[in-house]
């Protein structure tokens, strides 16, 4: 009986942190793909983006700069999140980007479901709200056991 309990404890110890890895991978890839889409379309903001109202102080910047900054932020911070490097800081940066996106684009379009995401009716704030909840979990918990930052910290401690 004790061997089964020991095996169960070992399995649970290995699984500890797997949820955070999966969360980091999912959220990170969403932002990396969104940023890549922006950057691959060029450094000039499309008309729909240029006509948006951004929160202060971003509203003072040219639309092209906001476009490139959003794309770079999504790619860099999303990649850091995937790797588990500075996960809390990356999640905070992505929360800011998401706030700007909801403020500027999504909120006025209302609540939309997954089945409408590729249509004009699907640009609401439901999906960004879900991303916010996931990012808040990462801010609270950090990158977890299976992250680049934990590996670096473990190597420093071992030396």
Long-range contacts (C-beta under 8 A, 24 or more apart in sequence): 16-145, 17-144, 17-145, 17-146, 18-146, 19-144, 20-138, 20-141, 20-142, 20-143, 20-144, 20-145, 20-146, 20-147, 21-84, 21-144, 21-146, 21-147, 23-134, 23-137, 23-138, 24-81, 24-82, 24-84, 24-87, 24-138, 24-143, 24-144, 24-147, 25-82, 26-134, 27-78, 27-81, 27-91, 27-94, 27-131, 27-134, 27-135, 27-138, 28-78, 28-79, 28-80, 28-81, 28-82, 29-78, 29-82, 30-78, 30-131, 31-74, 31-75, 31-77, 31-78, 31-81, 31-94, 31-97, 32-74, 32-75, 32-78, 32-79, 32-82, 34-74, 34-78, 35-70, 35-71, 35-72, 35-73, 35-74, 35-75, 35-76, 35-78, 36-71, 36-74, 36-75, 37-71, 38-67, 38-68, 38-70, 38-71, 38-74, 39-68, 39-71, 39-72, 39-75, 43-67, 43-68, 52-104, 52-105, 53-104, 54-100, 54-103, 54-104, 55-99, 55-100, 55-103, 55-104, 58-100, 70-97, 70-100, 70-101, 73-97, 81-138, 81-143, 83-147, 83-148, 84-143, 84-144, 84-146, 84-147, 84-148, 84-149, 84-150, 85-143, 85-147, 85-148, 85-149, 86-149, 87-138, 87-142, 87-143, 87-144, 87-147, 87-149, 88-138, 88-139, 88-142, 88-143, 91-135, 91-136, 91-138, 91-139, 92-139, 94-131, 94-135, 95-132, 95-135, 95-136, 95-139, 98-128, 98-131, 98-132, 98-135, 101-128, 102-128, 102-129
